[in-house]
Amino acid sequence: MAEYVGQPVLRYDGIGHVTARTRYVDDIQLPGMLYIKVLTSPVHKGIIRHLDTSAAERMPGVAGVITAKDVPGKNAYGLIPDQPVFTPEHIRYKGERIAAVAAVDEDTAMEALEKIKLDIEEQEPVFDPFKAMEPGAPLVRPEGNVWEFNSGKTRKIRFGDVEKGFAEADVIVEGTYTTATNDHAPMEPQVSVAYIDETDRLAIYTVSQDLYFHLGMLTAIFNLPMNKIRYIGGTVGGGFGSKNDIHCDHVAGLMALKIRKPVKYRHTRREETAYTTKRGPWTFYFKDGVKKDGRIIARYVKTVHDTGGYAGMGPYVVDKNSILVAGPYAIPNVWVDGICVFTNKPPCSSMRGFGIINGTAADQLQTARVAEAIGKDPWEVHFINAWREGDLGATQFKVEAAGLIEAMKRAAELAGIELPAHLKAMSSRGR
Amino acid sequence: MKKRGIGIAVGTHPAGLKGGGDPSQAQIRLKPDGTFDLLNGAVDIGQGCKTILRQLAADELDVPLENITHQNIDTDTGPMCTGTFASRVTFMDGNAVLAAAADLKKKIRDWAAEYFECSPADVEVANNKVFVKGVPEKSLSMAEVGAMVNWGGKFLVGTGAYTPGPGQQFDPETGKMTAIASLAFGCCVAEVEVDTETGVVDVLKLVQVFEVGKAMNRLLCKGQNNGGAMMGIGFGLTENVCPYYPTMDFAVQDLTDYVITTAADMPPVMVEDIVEVPHPNGPRGAKGYSEMTASLAGPAILNAIHNAIGVWITDYPATPERILKALEAAHA
């Protein structure tokens, strides 16, 4: 019997990666390939009053200029498809795409961008999600600044009766926590190469983490069926969720469709840092009802997630956060209100952990403070409350193959911490 | 003054899309020399899916690992995969690969039953051979099978797909949402030294243990655990795109001011391990867990800072500026 599973088999493509044999997208050079640069908004919020690309188009070395007018299909993409490839009018964040130039090299493309005449009526932006929620705040979006879930302006999780839990608690512990905006900073910035292939199909070399997911979005933008796009990928120089969103393939594909020549669009590190989606910032308010023995019997959590100018995966991230923000604990009464707010910042979307990393960051400070408030060792609080097999989570899922207690015991052992005997006797298999 | 402290953090992480409904497919073809092509739509973003999906296929087909290629070149040839995100590929694509391998084995057995003139139930596919149970002379190497199948005008392709179940919506009133493919668990212990003059935090030791159901490949788990720790340390101590949030003032421009953890910043003592509570639906018991490797170091470090200096830093990251301000406020 072959038994490779469980063995420390060397990475299939590892030697290729570390000896520079792996061919990444930016390594691809096609004959006659042109380079793209993108004109982005210099302001945080505004309306495009006038856009004239004719001088750039006439410049020697320029092969083509595209704007919102050159999108044959739907000028919108994303998990929630609300972000235009090129904005036709409204600017919702500094760095939003307005036009793209393809030229013989990147320097020429940059020069051509300067020849584009752009007249923007600047408007007052809103950056603070709490201010954005106030009546009369500048509107990031015409429909309002707070995302509408199927449960209204908050994602509601209602499990048990938190008020009853607070009434029965010995101690109430409250806390507010924030997490920052994070960048994925992968080694390989976003890049795309597009050309019309020998069968007259649009071929795109991509760094996408999700070929089929993005293929679906691209068919809508290009107004082409799936089999008219040859989407080539599978080898990525780090993504961490940044390549869960399209950043270059739509621009490169639209340019190749228009000028019918091979094009490359790649981000510099500065463009990568300024314009790609981010892990969005959060504010968490926790209120716990705790018994003196360490049991958390009620947990109320209110979260505010700042998703920037477009939805991206923001509402999805709030949903995912809401499911697990109360932590890996058997808490009989949980109330979660998750709010997703638009502000005039680059859109936030997926990054390693999909909102759960942020929830864990807050929940673990709060739970440590619970231990402090009742004078218990944090290990005790984690062990007592940890999910056992068959426990229910806050959204009523059943915990299968529970293993937190086993992980904690091993971690304590490796850290040289001698746990008390009653904790060592515990198991995830029963309470 | 330099003060030392210890902190812990625990967590859980689900595999797959929130609400489920995220399928993956796989296809395995028998080549004329008895080797195999595994086609699959998952992208290897460095996590090593090309490696572990081959391990699963080799085990299920009971053939040498080097006899299996993995291809995910493009959407013309690669079967559908919802995507490489949400710690889902091991769980979803792993199950799809096992299903494809089982399907191919069945097709090989059916072909061999005709050739050996016996019932498919009597045909065994094992040890890179195809043979009739208990009849040693009725045995073919996989290379012979590959040649006879392909040059004989047949094409044996195993296909498989997996979905954790149909997509689910939240109940608008209660938030009920039961679509969780698997839950992995973890615990991190951090030891830090805080310089109360400068606010600088040194992470001296980091212990990370993850419960992963079944480790497909211990070497790749180690890579995830240590790589995740780097991101977790950055999350806890340095990484902030908008240092004057909520404004965009002095938003970072590049890696000069967006400070990520480098090899030089890693704690001198790094300990990692896995424990295994097999999941009933996971491929060979595996769960998805990799994203969680970045989740625990941050809160463990902030808890250790509190243990060292007695004040809570409640805003991530715990920069020297924030630590000094918190100390000042505590002593005011």
Boltz contact constraints between the chains, C-beta under 6 A:
constraints:
  - contact:
      token1: [A, 2]
      token2: [B, 58]
      max_distance: 6.0
  - contact:
      token1: [A, 2]
      token2: [B, 59]
      max_distance: 6.0
  - contact:
      token1: [A, 2]
      token2: [B, 62]
      max_distance: 6.0
  - contact:
      token1: [A, 4]
      token2: [B, 55]
      max_distance: 6.0
  - contact:
      token1: [A, 4]
      token2: [B, 58]
      max_distance: 6.0
  - contact:
      token1: [A, 4]
      token2: [B, 59]
      max_distance: 6.0
  - contact:
      token1: [A, 4]
      token2: [B, 65]
      max_distance: 6.0
  - contact:
      token1: [A, 5]
      token2: [B, 55]
      max_distance: 6.0
  - contact:
      token1: [A, 5]
      token2: [B, 59]
      max_distance: 6.0
  - contact:
      token1: [A, 5]
      token2: [B, 216]
      max_distance: 6.0
  - contact:
      token1: [A, 5]
      token2: [B, 284]
      max_distance: 6.0
  - contact:
      token1: [A, 8]
      token2: [B, 218]
      max_distance: 6.0
  - contact:
      token1: [A, 8]
      token2: [B, 219]
      max_distance: 6.0
  - contact:
      token1: [A, 9]
      token2: [B, 55]
      max_distance: 6.0
  - contact:
      token1: [A, 9]
      token2: [B, 217]
      max_distance: 6.0
  - contact:
      token1: [A, 11]
      token2: [B, 48]
      max_distance: 6.0
  - contact:
      token1: [A, 11]
      token2: [B, 51]
      max_distance: 6.0
  - contact:
      token1: [A, 12]
      token2: [B, 50]
      max_distance: 6.0
  - contact:
      token1: [A, 12]
      token2: [B, 51]
      max_distance: 6.0
  - contact:
      token1: [A, 13]
      token2: [B, 50]
      max_distance: 6.0
  - contact:
      token1: [A, 127]
      token2: [B, 246]
      max_distance: 6.0
  - contact:
      token1: [A, 127]
      token2: [B, 247]
      max_distance: 6.0
  - contact:
      token1: [A, 128]
      token2: [B, 246]
      max_distance: 6.0
  - contact:
      token1: [A, 150]
      token2: [B, 172]
      max_distance: 6.0
  - contact:
      token1: [A, 151]
      token2: [B, 172]
      max_distance: 6.0
  - contact:
      token1: [A, 156]
      token2: [B, 175]
      max_distance: 6.0
  - contact:
      token1: [A, 157]
      token2: [B, 175]
      max_distance: 6.0
  - contact:
      token1: [A, 158]
      token2: [B, 174]
      max_distance: 6.0
  - contact:
      token1: [A, 158]
      token2: [B, 175]
      max_distance: 6.0
  - contact:
      token1: [A, 177]
      token2: [B, 314]
      max_distance: 6.0
  - contact:
      token1: [A, 178]
      token2: [B, 315]
      max_distance: 6.0
  - contact:
      token1: [A, 179]
      token2: [B, 316]
      max_distance: 6.0
  - contact:
      token1: [A, 180]
      token2: [B, 240]
      max_distance: 6.0
  - contact:
      token1: [A, 180]
      token2: [B, 316]
      max_distance: 6.0
  - contact:
      token1: [A, 180]
      token2: [B, 317]
      max_distance: 6.0
  - contact:
      token1: [A, 181]
      token2: [B, 241]
      max_distance: 6.0
  - contact:
      token1: [A, 181]
      token2: [B, 242]
      max_distance: 6.0
  - contact:
      token1: [A, 182]
      token2: [B, 239]
      max_distance: 6.0
  - contact:
      token1: [A, 183]
      token2: [B, 241]
      max_distance: 6.0
  - contact:
      token1: [A, 183]
      token2: [B, 258]
      max_distance: 6.0
  - contact:
      token1: [A, 185]
      token2: [B, 260]
      max_distance: 6.0
  - contact:
      token1: [A, 209]
      token2: [B, 43]
      max_distance: 6.0
  - contact:
      token1: [A, 209]
      token2: [B, 45]
      max_distance: 6.0
  - contact:
      token1: [A, 209]
      token2: [B, 83]
      max_distance: 6.0
  - contact:
      token1: [A, 209]
      token2: [B, 84]
      max_distance: 6.0
  - contact:
      token1: [A, 209]
      token2: [B, 85]
      max_distance: 6.0
  - contact:
      token1: [A, 210]
      token2: [B, 83]
      max_distance: 6.0
  - contact:
      token1: [A, 211]
      token2: [B, 41]
      max_distance: 6.0
  - contact:
      token1: [A, 211]
      token2: [B, 75]
      max_distance: 6.0
  - contact:
      token1: [A, 212]
      token2: [B, 41]
      max_distance: 6.0
  - contact:
      token1: [A, 212]
      token2: [B, 80]
      max_distance: 6.0
  - contact:
      token1: [A, 213]
      token2: [B, 83]
      max_distance: 6.0
  - contact:
      token1: [A, 215]
      token2: [B, 75]
      max_distance: 6.0
  - contact:
      token1: [A, 230]
      token2: [B, 76]
      max_distance: 6.0
  - contact:
      token1: [A, 231]
      token2: [B, 74]
      max_distance: 6.0
  - contact:
      token1: [A, 231]
      token2: [B, 75]
      max_distance: 6.0
  - contact:
      token1: [A, 232]
      token2: [B, 74]
      max_distance: 6.0
  - contact:
      token1: [A, 234]
      token2: [B, 43]
      max_distance: 6.0
  - contact:
      token1: [A, 234]
      token2: [B, 72]
      max_distance: 6.0
  - contact:
      token1: [A, 234]
      token2: [B, 73]
      max_distance: 6.0
  - contact:
      token1: [A, 236]
      token2: [B, 43]
      max_distance: 6.0
  - contact:
      token1: [A, 236]
      token2: [B, 45]
      max_distance: 6.0
  - contact:
      token1: [A, 238]
      token2: [B, 46]
      max_distance: 6.0
  - contact:
      token1: [A, 239]
      token2: [B, 45]
      max_distance: 6.0
  - contact:
      token1: [A, 244]
      token2: [B, 85]
      max_distance: 6.0
  - contact:
      token1: [A, 269]
      token2: [B, 254]
      max_distance: 6.0
  - contact:
      token1: [A, 270]
      token2: [B, 253]
      max_distance: 6.0
  - contact:
      token1: [A, 270]
      token2: [B, 254]
      max_distance: 6.0
  - contact:
      token1: [A, 273]
      token2: [B, 253]
      max_distance: 6.0
  - contact:
      token1: [A, 273]
      token2: [B, 254]
      max_distance: 6.0
  - contact:
      token1: [A, 278]
      token2: [B, 241]
      max_distance: 6.0
  - contact:
      token1: [A, 281]
      token2: [B, 245]
      max_distance: 6.0
  - contact:
      token1: [A, 319]
      token2: [B, 18]
      max_distance: 6.0
  - contact:
      token1: [A, 320]
      token2: [B, 18]
      max_distance: 6.0
  - contact:
      token1: [A, 323]
      token2: [B, 177]
      max_distance: 6.0
  - contact:
      token1: [A, 328]
      token2: [B, 12]
      max_distance: 6.0
  - contact:
      token1: [A, 352]
      token2: [B, 291]
      max_distance: 6.0
  - contact:
      token1: [A, 352]
      token2: [B, 294]
      max_distance: 6.0
  - contact:
      token1: [A, 353]
      token2: [B, 291]
      max_distance: 6.0
  - contact:
      token1: [A, 353]
      token2: [B, 294]
      max_distance: 6.0
  - contact:
      token1: [A, 353]
      token2: [B, 295]
      max_distance: 6.0
  - contact:
      token1: [A, 354]
      token2: [B, 86]
      max_distance: 6.0
  - contact:
      token1: [A, 356]
      token2: [B, 13]
      max_distance: 6.0
  - contact:
      token1: [A, 357]
      token2: [B, 294]
      max_distance: 6.0
  - contact:
      token1: [A, 357]
      token2: [B, 295]
      max_distance: 6.0
  - contact:
      token1: [A, 360]
      token2: [B, 11]
      max_distance: 6.0
  - contact:
      token1: [A, 360]
      token2: [B, 295]
      max_distance: 6.0
  - contact:
      token1: [A, 361]
      token2: [B, 298]
      max_distance: 6.0
  - contact:
      token1: [A, 361]
      token2: [B, 299]
      max_distance: 6.0
  - contact:
      token1: [A, 361]
      token2: [B, 316]
      max_distance: 6.0
  - contact:
      token1: [A, 364]
      token2: [B, 9]
      max_distance: 6.0
  - contact:
      token1: [A, 364]
      token2: [B, 299]
      max_distance: 6.0
  - contact:
      token1: [A, 365]
      token2: [B, 299]
      max_distance: 6.0
  - contact:
      token1: [A, 368]
      token2: [B, 303]
      max_distance: 6.0
  - contact:
      token1: [A, 378]
      token2: [B, 8]
      max_distance: 6.0
  - contact:
      token1: [A, 382]
      token2: [B, 10]
      max_distance: 6.0
  - contact:
      token1: [A, 395]
      token2: [B, 175]
      max_distance: 6.0
  - contact:
      token1: [A, 395]
      token2: [B, 176]
      max_distance: 6.0
  - contact:
      token1: [A, 395]
      token2: [B, 177]
      max_distance: 6.0
  - contact:
      token1: [A, 396]
      token2: [B, 176]
      max_distance: 6.0
  - contact:
      token1: [A, 396]
      token2: [B, 178]
      max_distance: 6.0
  - contact:
      token1: [A, 397]
      token2: [B, 178]
      max_distance: 6.0
  - contact:
      token1: [A, 397]
      token2: [B, 180]
      max_distance: 6.0
  - contact:
      token1: [A, 401]
      token2: [B, 277]
      max_distance: 6.0
  - contact:
      token1: [A, 401]
      token2: [B, 279]
      max_distance: 6.0
  - contact:
      token1: [A, 403]
      token2: [B, 185]
      max_distance: 6.0
  - contact:
      token1: [A, 403]
      token2: [B, 211]
      max_distance: 6.0
  - contact:
      token1: [A, 403]
      token2: [B, 277]
      max_distance: 6.0
  - contact:
      token1: [A, 404]
      token2: [B, 185]
      max_distance: 6.0
  - contact:
      token1: [A, 406]
      token2: [B, 211]
      max_distance: 6.0
  - contact:
      token1: [A, 406]
      token2: [B, 275]
      max_distance: 6.0
  - contact:
      token1: [A, 407]
      token2: [B, 185]
      max_distance: 6.0
  - contact:
      token1: [A, 407]
      token2: [B, 186]
      max_distance: 6.0
  - contact:
      token1: [A, 407]
      token2: [B, 187]
      max_distance: 6.0
  - contact:
      token1: [A, 407]
      token2: [B, 209]
      max_distance: 6.0
  - contact:
      token1: [A, 407]
      token2: [B, 211]
      max_distance: 6.0
  - contact:
      token1: [A, 407]
      token2: [B, 275]
      max_distance: 6.0
  - contact:
      token1: [A, 408]
      token2: [B, 187]
      max_distance: 6.0
  - contact:
      token1: [A, 410]
      token2: [B, 209]
      max_distance: 6.0
  - contact:
      token1: [A, 410]
      token2: [B, 273]
      max_distance: 6.0
  - contact:
      token1: [A, 410]
      token2: [B, 275]
      max_distance: 6.0
  - contact:
      token1: [A, 411]
      token2: [B, 187]
      max_distance: 6.0
  - contact:
      token1: [A, 411]
      token2: [B, 189]
      max_distance: 6.0
  - contact:
      token1: [A, 411]
      token2: [B, 207]
      max_distance: 6.0
  - contact:
      token1: [A, 411]
      token2: [B, 209]
      max_distance: 6.0
  - contact:
      token1: [A, 414]
      token2: [B, 207]
      max_distance: 6.0
  - contact:
      token1: [A, 414]
      token2: [B, 271]
      max_distance: 6.0
  - contact:
      token1: [A, 415]
      token2: [B, 189]
      max_distance: 6.0
  - contact:
      token1: [A, 415]
      token2: [B, 207]
      max_distance: 6.0
